[in-house]
């Protein structure tokens, strides 16, 4: 897996800098010295993706496969199912 780019300066020269409290990889930019993690848990799920999920849900696919196809976490998909019952 390639290293992420720095969110502050955009440099791709980063090094691993250990793990954070929840066990996610932390990186340090060698250009600006900023430390960051490459976590995607706060990514916004847009309306098109939600429509795709609704369509796939009607096709009786298992939730794990729907999550993979829609590129969302299974935890987010479970939350979406609980809050948006058909």
Order of alpha helices (4+ residues) and beta strands (2+ residues): beta-beta-beta-alpha-alpha-alpha
